[in-house]
Amino acid sequence: MTYRQTLLYILSAMNKQDIGVRFQPIVSTFQNQTIWSYEALMWWPDAIDKGYHTEQIIELIEAHQLTFDFDLYIFECVLKQLTHWQLTGQSTPRISINLCPDSIANSNFIPAAHRLLAQYANIQPQWLSFELTERVSWRNYQIMQHNLTAVKNLGIRIGIDDFMTGYANFSTLIDDTVDYLKIDRSVIAQIENSENTRIFLSGFLELAKRLGKAVVAEGVENNQQFNFLQQCGYRKYQGYYFAKPLLADEVWEFTHFWDQQDHDLSLLNQVHLHSNVMQGYLN
């Protein structure tokens, strides 16, 4: 497609609400704890059928400077879904929404967030988290800090996605507005082959805890990675080892399934390997 065709294609899809979301769980293995959150991930079947990968689509949105409109679009998709779950008597899990730093630094972001939360007034801000991606530069940092403080005052939790990649830096560790960090999947993927990675991960969690940050290990895909992280003390995980991104109709079922599991880690691997239900969420 040409630049103009691609731009019109994206705008048309948003206008027709052809772009939806799927939800990938962030699980907790603390005793007596359940799903920590679900991350809302863009789902655009028509674009995928045309050969676009999700990362390519996001890059197109960023290249066409549509991130602000797109982030608000996904925010509203999540609010609509939470409202649907609430009206149908289903539990309403915490949902994490990815935001580009440029969106949060936009002077119109806080008024837009207030407008959407007023429109969906039955949704509690405490059910939401905003995750800032670190693959693009954090421009207008002072405006970002002001807006992040306003978001925190609403009761919305703040996370840093893709930590240790791109434009990530350790200043986020000492940023009081940040509640949690998600260690990027590219780091987790090196656990089996890099001694330095294992050394770093084994010590990083304690530092983050002392600074008041929760830590999520993102992109956990196999038993070896999970066992190492568990031994280091990590208790929050996301990745295909636990579940693929789920349709909205699958979220309650998976939450119920996870609630029923014995989180004794000596049994969790058996649950993972032998449960037909679990396999259904992985395939």
N, C-alpha and C positions, 0 to 999 in steps of 0.2 A: 504494500500500500504506500501511497505518497503521504507526505506529512499531513496534508489537508484531509485526505481520506481517513487516515488513522485518527486524527483529532475528531472528525465528525462521527466516526465509528464509536469512539469512547463516549462522547457526549450523548449520542443516540441511545446507547446501552444504559447509561445512567438515567436518562429521561424515561425510558420504557421500563426501568427497574429490572433489566435483564441480568444485572450483576447481583449476586446474593452472597451469603456467607455460610461457611461451615465452621464447626467448633471443635478445636482439639483440646482435650483435657490436660490440665496440669495437676498431676496427682500428688497426694501427700502420703508418705508411708509412716508417719507418726502413728502410734497406737491410738485407736479410737478417732482418727481423723479421716476425712473423706476427700472429695475433689476440692482442691484449693481454688481453682478457677478454670474457666474455659477461654481459650484465645479465639477470637473471631477472625477468621481467615477468608479473604476474598474467594468467591467461587463464581466463575464466569464460563459456563459450559460452551457457549457459542465460540468464544475466543480460543478455548482449548481445542475445540474441533477444527479450528482453522490453523492449528499448529503452534499457537502461542503458549509458552509456559508462563506460570504465574509471575516468576521473576521478570520475564520480558514485559509482561503487561504493566507491572509496577514501574519498570524503567520508562516505558512509554508515557505513563501518567506523569512521572517526574519530569521527563523531557519536555512535555507539553505544558508544564506548569499548572497542572490540574490537581495537585496534591491537596490543596485546601478544600476544594469542592468535593473531591473524592473522599477525603477523610470524614467530612461531615455526612456524606452519603452513607458510609459504612456505619458511622455513629448512629444515624437514624435507623438503619436496618437492624441494629442491635436493640435499640429501644423498642422498635416494633415487635421484635421477637420476644423480648422480655415481657412485654405487655400481653402478647398472645399466651405465653406460658402461664402468666398470672391469671388471666381470664379463664383459662381452661383448667385451673386448679392444680397445675404442675408446680414443682419447686422452681424457684428462680435463682439459679447459680450466679456467682460473681462472673462477670465477663470482662476480658481484657481486650482493648481496642488499640490497634497500632496507629500511631500518629507520626507523620513526618515532622521534624523539628521546625521546618518552615511554617507548618500549619499552626503549631502552638505559639509561634512568634508573630503570627498575623494579628494585627490590631482588632480584627473582626472576630477572632476566635471565641473570646470569652462571652461577648454578646450573643453569638450564635449558639454556644453551649447553654447559656441561660434560657434562650428561646426554646431549644429542643427539650430541655429538662422541664420547662413549664408546660410544653405541649404534651409531654408524657409524664404528667405530674404524679402518676401512681408508681413510677419507678424511683427507687431510692438511689441517690448518688453513691451510697456505700456499696452498692452492687457492682460498681464499675471500677475498672482500672484503665489508665492510659499508659501505653508502652511507647516510649520514644525510640525510634530506630536510630542506629549510630552509623549507618552506612553513608549518610550525607552530612555535610558540614553543618555545625551548629552556629549559624549566623545569628546576629541580633540577640546575643546571649542575655543581655540585660532585660530585654523585652520578654524573652523566654522565661527567665526567672520570675519576673513579675506575674506572668500569666500562670506559671506552674503553682505559685503561691495561691493565686485565686482559685485554681482547680482544687488544690488541697483543702482550701477553706470550704469548698462545696462538699467535701467528704470523699472525693474520688482519690483512689490510690495511684501512685506514680511509680512506674517501672522503667528500666532501661533494657531494651531488647538488643540482641547482637553484641553484648558486652565483650570487649577485648578484640573487636574488629573495626575496620574502617576508621572513623573519626573518634572512636572510643578513647577515653583517657581516665586516669584514676581520680580526677577531680570529682567525678560523679560519686565516688565512694564517700566523700566528705560533704556531699550536698544534702542539706537537711530536708529538701523537698522530695528526695528519692527514697522510696520505701523498699524496693527490691531490684535485684539485678538478675538478668538471664544470661548465663554463660553461653556463648554462641556455639552452635553445633560443630563448627569447624575445629574448635578446641576440644570438644568431647570426642570427636572422631580420632584424635591423636593419642588417646589414652593407651591404646594397646601397643603403640609403636614408639612412643616418646617418653623417655624417663624424665626429662625436664617438665613435660606436661603433667605427669603424675606428681612430681615434687611440688609444682606450683599449685595444683588443685588440692593437694593434701593440706596445704597451709593457708590457702586463700579463704576458706570458709570461716575459720576462726577470726581472721582479720575483719571480714564483712560483718560477722556477728557483733564484734566489739564496737563496730561503727553503727550498729543498729539496723543493718540491712538484711533482709531475707535474700536467699539465693536459690534460683531455679536452674537446674542442669537441663539444657535444651538439646534436643536432637539425640536422645538416648535410643540406641537402636539394637543393642544386643546385651546378652547376659553378662559378658565380661565388663562392659562399661558400667552397667548397673551395679554389679557386685563391688567394683572398685570404689565407686562414688558412695555407696552405702557404707563401706568400711571407713571412708573418710568423714562420715557424719552427715552427708547430704541427705535430705528427706523430701525434697520437692523436685519432681521430674516431669519432663514433657518429651514425647517422641514416639516413634512407631513401635518401640518395644512395648508400650502400653496401649496406644490406640492411634489410629489414623484420624484425620479431621472428620467429624461426624456431621451427618445431616441433623437439622434441628429436631426432627422426630426421634432421633436416636439418643439424644442427650439425656433425657430422663431415664431411659432404660440403662444406659451405661452408668449413670450416677447411682442408680439403685443396685446394679450389679457390683460396683466397687464398694458400696456401703456394706454389702453382705459378706465381703471377703475378710478372712482372718489376716490382719496385717502383720502377723508373726512372719518375719522375713524368711524363716526356715521353710515356710509353706508357700511363700509368694511365687517362687519359681515354679513350683508344682502347679499352682493355679494358672500361671501363664502358659505353661507347656501343655496342660491337659484339658483346660476348660474349652469346650466347644463355643461357649458364648464369647470368651475372650478372643478366640481365633476369628470370630465374625467381625470384630472391631479392627482386626489387623489386616484383613484381606480386602 
